[in-house]
Amino acid sequence: MVRFGIIGVGNMGVQHSYYLKEGKVENGVLTAVCDINSARLDWAKENLGDSVTRFDDAEEMMKSGLIDAVIVAVPHYDHPVLTIKAFEHNLHVICEKPAGVYTKQVKEMNDAAAKTDRVFSLMYNQRTHPQYAKAREMVQSGELGNLKRVIWIITNWFRTQSYYNSGGWRATWSGEGGGVLLNQCPHNLDLLQWICGMPSRARAFMSFGKYHDIEVEDEVTAYIEYDNGATGLFITTTGEAPGTNRLEIVGEKGKIVIEDNKSFRYFKNDQSDSEYSRSATSGFDKPKCEEVPVEMPDYEGSHHLITQNFVNAIEKGETLIAPGVEGINGLTISNAFHLSSVKEDWINIPMDDDEFLVFLDKKIKNSKYHKIVEEKTFGIDGTF
């Protein structure tokens, strides 16, 4: 049995506590929670009962002997700090996304993980989605042929001003370290690199506080390139309704189109388009193409699946779906987008960790932004 302690009983911490209390994770039990906000501990007492011990200090919970693993569900800057601290107390760790705010900090976390035999996972629950798993399988196996182009329009992250006012840390350089890229899109950036691999360079354009009273980005359009010459486009915002969620992956042998996490369409060429181009005698012909039906299993939720996989890894040696050390990949793309936008230039990947940190420190130091805060906790219906 793996005994869990949750650090942070906000939006995500509440959801983790629910599925653990409901017994959705075999051989996983919630025994403790921690939050520096006394109101959140009062909520835990009322909703989780006396079988779950409450702490206002994370290290005290780690030292209590009541837990074997932690779920880190606090603002982003503290993800590496608390993960490293948990490793020092010989605990297993699931860390919420993103892995951190800047790659230099996350490298320190990964170095700490490498020095321990503890299991380390990221809450990249969208990797359990059968559509994205199938897309990865088809790209990685070569079924689509060489990658040519990927476009992800992910503009259905609409957020209200009330959402941004719900916490003092949200959408600030000092509290969150970014906007839509750091809060909403870590899943998408992780899936992008998980399916298609890491790009080699990026050029991004951002708007800061375009649709909301915030100081960080709420609209991004970015162009990426891969070593093999493939190109990509990533478009996102929290200021557009109804918005779109469409991922299109094109290879020499066909394409995949995934929309709204529901529709998966596979268009298969009868031969590689590059081969056909070289051999065809007509100027306007193209390879024969058919849409191939792809069966998808039913899918209900995903956070508890990462936690179940984590428990199985501890108890049975099961391979992790989302190894913690891979959290740096999507963050690298995010950091490169930010740096490209402010420098108005291309950024090579991997990028200069120190250069990004200088940019971030300058943003924090020069910030004169003040926000109205209306502390509240939301459910996660309608989000990932």
C-alpha positions in Angstrom: 0.0 0.0 0.0 1.4 3.4 -1.0 0.4 6.2 1.5 0.0 9.6 -0.2 0.4 13.1 1.1 -0.9 16.0 -1.0 1.0 19.3 -0.8 -1.4 22.0 -1.8 -5.2 21.6 -1.5 -6.3 24.0 -4.2 -7.9 23.2 -7.6 -5.8 20.2 -8.4 -5.0 19.0 -4.9 -8.8 18.7 -4.3 -9.2 16.6 -7.4 -6.4 14.3 -6.4 -7.8 13.9 -2.9 -11.2 13.0 -4.3 -10.2 10.1 -6.4 -7.8 8.8 -3.7 -10.6 8.9 -1.1 -13.0 7.3 -3.5 -10.6 4.3 -3.9 -10.0 4.8 -7.6 -6.3 4.0 -7.2 -5.7 0.4 -6.2 -3.2 0.1 -3.3 -3.1 3.9 -3.0 -4.5 5.7 0.1 -4.6 9.3 1.1 -3.2 9.7 4.7 -2.2 13.4 4.8 -2.6 16.8 3.2 -0.7 20.1 3.6 -1.5 23.7 2.9 -0.3 27.0 4.2 -3.8 28.4 3.9 -5.8 27.5 7.1 -9.1 27.8 5.2 -8.0 24.9 2.9 -7.1 22.8 5.9 -10.6 23.5 7.3 -12.0 22.3 4.0 -9.9 19.1 4.3 -11.1 18.4 7.8 -14.8 18.8 6.7 -14.5 16.8 3.4 -11.7 14.3 4.0 -12.3 13.4 7.6 -10.0 12.7 10.5 -8.3 9.7 8.8 -6.4 12.3 6.8 -3.9 14.2 8.9 -3.5 17.9 8.2 -0.3 19.9 8.1 0.6 23.5 7.5 4.3 22.7 6.9 5.3 20.5 4.0 8.5 19.3 5.6 6.7 18.4 8.8 4.4 16.2 6.7 7.4 14.6 4.9 9.1 13.8 8.3 5.9 12.5 9.9 6.3 8.9 8.9 2.6 8.9 7.7 3.4 9.0 4.0 5.4 7.1 1.3 4.8 9.5 -1.5 3.8 13.1 -2.2 1.7 14.7 -4.9 3.0 18.3 -5.4 0.1 20.5 -6.4 1.3 24.1 -5.5 2.2 27.1 -7.6 4.9 26.4 -10.3 8.0 27.9 -8.8 7.8 25.5 -5.8 7.5 22.3 -7.9 11.2 21.7 -8.0 11.8 22.9 -4.5 9.3 20.6 -2.9 10.2 17.7 -5.2 13.9 17.9 -4.2 12.9 18.2 -0.5 10.8 15.1 -0.8 13.7 13.1 -2.4 15.8 14.2 0.6 13.2 12.6 2.8 13.3 9.4 0.7 9.8 9.8 -0.6 8.4 9.0 -4.1 7.0 12.0 -6.0 4.3 12.9 -8.4 4.7 16.5 -9.5 1.9 18.5 -11.1 2.6 20.2 -14.4 4.7 22.1 -15.4 7.9 20.6 -13.9 8.9 24.2 -13.0 9.1 27.7 -14.4 12.6 27.6 -15.9 14.8 24.8 -17.2 17.8 25.6 -15.0 15.7 24.9 -11.9 14.2 21.7 -13.4 17.7 20.4 -14.3 18.5 20.7 -10.6 15.4 18.7 -9.8 16.3 16.0 -12.4 19.8 15.8 -10.9 18.3 15.2 -7.5 16.0 12.5 -8.9 19.0 10.8 -10.5 20.7 10.4 -7.0 17.8 8.5 -5.5 16.0 5.2 -6.2 12.6 6.8 -5.6 9.9 6.8 -8.3 9.4 10.2 -9.9 6.4 11.0 -12.2 4.9 14.1 -13.8 1.1 14.6 -13.9 1.0 14.5 -17.7 -2.3 12.8 -17.6 -3.1 13.6 -21.3 -0.5 10.9 -22.2 -3.1 8.4 -21.1 -5.6 9.7 -23.7 -6.0 6.9 -26.3 -6.0 9.4 -29.2 -2.7 11.0 -28.3 -1.2 7.6 -27.5 -2.2 6.3 -30.9 -0.8 9.3 -32.7 2.5 8.8 -30.9 2.6 5.1 -31.9 1.9 6.0 -35.5 4.5 8.7 -35.7 7.2 6.8 -33.7 6.7 3.6 -35.6 7.1 5.3 -39.0 3.6 4.5 -40.1 3.2 8.2 -41.2 6.6 8.2 -42.8 9.0 11.1 -42.2 7.3 14.0 -40.4 6.6 17.0 -42.6 4.4 19.3 -40.7 2.5 19.7 -37.4 -0.1 22.3 -36.5 -1.8 22.6 -33.2 -4.5 25.3 -32.8 -5.4 25.1 -29.1 -7.5 28.2 -28.5 -10.3 26.7 -26.3 -8.5 27.6 -23.1 -10.9 30.5 -22.5 -10.5 32.0 -19.0 -12.4 34.8 -17.3 -10.9 37.7 -15.3 -12.5 36.0 -12.2 -10.2 33.0 -12.9 -7.1 35.2 -12.9 -8.3 37.1 -9.8 -8.8 33.8 -7.9 -5.2 33.7 -6.6 -2.5 36.3 -6.0 0.1 34.1 -7.8 -1.9 33.6 -11.0 -0.7 35.3 -14.2 2.2 37.1 -12.5 5.9 36.9 -13.3 6.8 36.5 -9.7 4.0 34.0 -8.8 3.6 31.9 -11.9 6.4 32.8 -14.3 4.2 33.1 -17.3 0.6 32.8 -18.6 -1.1 30.4 -21.0 2.2 28.6 -21.8 2.9 27.9 -18.1 -0.6 27.2 -16.9 -2.8 25.8 -19.6 -0.4 24.5 -22.3 2.2 22.4 -20.5 0.0 19.3 -21.5 0.0 20.4 -25.2 3.7 21.2 -25.3 4.5 17.9 -23.6 2.3 16.0 -26.1 3.8 17.8 -29.0 7.3 16.7 -28.1 6.2 13.3 -26.9 4.5 12.5 -30.3 6.7 14.4 -32.7 10.0 14.8 -30.9 11.8 18.0 -29.9 12.1 20.8 -32.4 15.5 22.3 -33.2 14.5 26.0 -33.1 11.6 28.3 -32.6 10.3 31.7 -33.4 7.4 33.0 -31.3 5.1 36.0 -31.2 3.2 36.9 -28.0 0.7 39.3 -26.6 0.9 40.1 -22.9 -2.4 41.0 -21.2 -4.2 41.4 -24.5 -7.5 40.1 -23.3 -7.2 40.2 -19.5 -5.9 42.5 -16.8 -2.7 40.4 -16.4 1.0 41.0 -17.0 1.9 37.7 -18.7 1.1 36.2 -22.1 -2.5 35.3 -23.0 -1.9 34.8 -26.7 0.9 33.0 -28.5 1.7 32.2 -32.2 4.9 30.2 -32.6 6.7 28.6 -35.6 9.0 25.6 -35.0 11.4 23.6 -37.1 12.8 20.1 -36.7 16.2 18.7 -37.7 14.7 16.8 -40.6 13.2 20.0 -42.1 9.7 19.5 -40.8 7.9 22.6 -39.7 5.2 23.3 -37.1 2.8 26.0 -35.9 1.5 26.3 -32.3 -1.3 28.8 -31.7 -2.9 29.3 -28.3 -4.8 31.8 -26.2 -7.1 32.2 -23.1 -9.0 35.0 -24.7 -11.0 33.4 -27.5 -14.4 31.7 -27.4 -15.6 29.2 -28.5 -12.1 28.4 -29.5 -10.6 25.4 -31.4 -8.6 22.3 -30.4 -7.2 20.8 -33.6 -4.0 18.9 -33.9 -2.9 18.0 -37.4 0.2 15.8 -38.0 1.4 15.3 -41.6 3.9 12.7 -42.8 5.0 11.5 -46.2 2.5 8.6 -46.0 -0.6 10.4 -44.7 -1.9 12.6 -41.9 -3.7 12.4 -38.5 -6.3 15.0 -37.4 -7.4 15.1 -33.8 -10.2 17.5 -32.8 -11.6 18.3 -29.4 -10.1 15.2 -27.8 -12.9 13.3 -29.5 -12.4 12.9 -33.3 -9.4 10.9 -34.6 -9.1 10.8 -38.4 -6.3 8.9 -40.2 -5.8 9.6 -43.9 -3.4 7.0 -45.5 -1.6 7.4 -48.8 -1.0 4.3 -50.9 2.6 5.4 -51.2 4.9 8.1 -49.9 4.1 11.5 -51.5 7.8 12.1 -52.1 8.2 8.8 -53.9 5.0 9.5 -55.9 6.3 13.0 -56.8 9.5 11.5 -58.3 7.8 8.8 -60.3 4.5 10.4 -61.5 4.2 11.5 -65.1 1.3 13.9 -64.6 1.8 17.3 -63.1 -1.5 17.3 -61.2 -1.9 13.8 -59.9 -1.4 12.9 -56.3 -1.2 9.6 -54.4 -4.4 7.7 -53.8 -5.6 8.3 -50.3 -8.2 6.7 -48.1 -9.5 7.5 -44.7 -8.8 4.5 -42.5 -11.1 4.0 -39.5 -9.3 3.8 -36.2 -11.1 2.3 -33.2 -10.6 4.1 -29.9 -11.5 2.7 -26.5 -13.8 4.5 -24.1 -12.1 7.1 -22.0 -13.2 8.5 -18.7 -10.8 10.8 -16.9 -7.1 10.5 -16.6 -5.5 12.0 -13.5 -6.0 8.8 -11.4 -4.5 6.7 -14.3 -1.2 8.5 -13.8 -1.4 7.9 -10.1 -2.3 4.3 -10.6 0.7 3.8 -12.9 2.9 5.5 -10.3 1.7 3.1 -7.6 2.3 0.2 -10.0 5.8 1.4 -10.7 6.6 1.5 -7.0 5.1 -1.9 -6.2 5.6 -3.8 -9.4 8.3 -2.0 -11.4 5.8 -0.9 -14.1 7.2 1.5 -16.7 6.1 5.1 -16.0 3.8 6.7 -18.5 5.2 10.2 -17.7 8.7 10.0 -16.1 9.4 13.0 -14.1 12.7 13.7 -15.9 10.8 14.3 -19.2 9.1 17.3 -17.7 12.0 19.5 -18.9 11.2 18.9 -22.6 7.9 20.8 -22.9 9.2 23.5 -20.5 12.2 23.9 -22.8 9.9 24.7 -25.7 7.9 27.1 -23.5 11.0 28.9 -22.3 12.3 29.1 -25.9 9.0 30.7 -27.0 9.2 33.3 -24.3 12.8 34.1 -25.1 12.2 34.3 -28.8 9.3 36.7 -28.3 11.3 39.2 -26.2 14.4 39.0 -28.4 12.4 39.1 -31.6 14.6 36.4 -33.0 15.0 32.6 -33.5 16.0 30.5 -30.5 17.9 27.3 -31.0 16.8 24.3 -28.9 18.4 23.3 -26.6 18.6 26.9 -25.5 20.7 28.9 -23.1 19.3 28.3 -19.6 21.1 31.3 -18.1 19.8 33.7 -20.8 16.2 32.7 -20.1 16.7 33.1 -16.4 18.1 36.7 -16.9 14.9 37.5 -18.9 12.7 36.1 -16.2 14.5 37.8 -13.4 14.2 41.1 -15.3 10.5 40.6 -15.8 10.0 40.0 -12.0 12.2 42.9 -11.0 10.6 45.4 -13.3 7.0 44.4 -12.7 4.8 47.1 -11.4 1.6 45.1 -11.8 -1.0 44.9 -9.0 -4.1 42.8 -9.1 -7.4 42.5 -7.3 -7.5 39.1 -5.6 -10.7 37.2 -4.8 -9.4 33.9 -3.4 -11.5 31.0 -4.5 -11.1 27.4 -5.6 -12.7 26.1 -8.8 -13.4 22.6 -10.0 -11.7 21.3 -13.1 -14.7 20.6 -15.3 -14.0 21.8 -18.8 -10.2 21.6 -18.5 -7.5 19.0 -18.7 
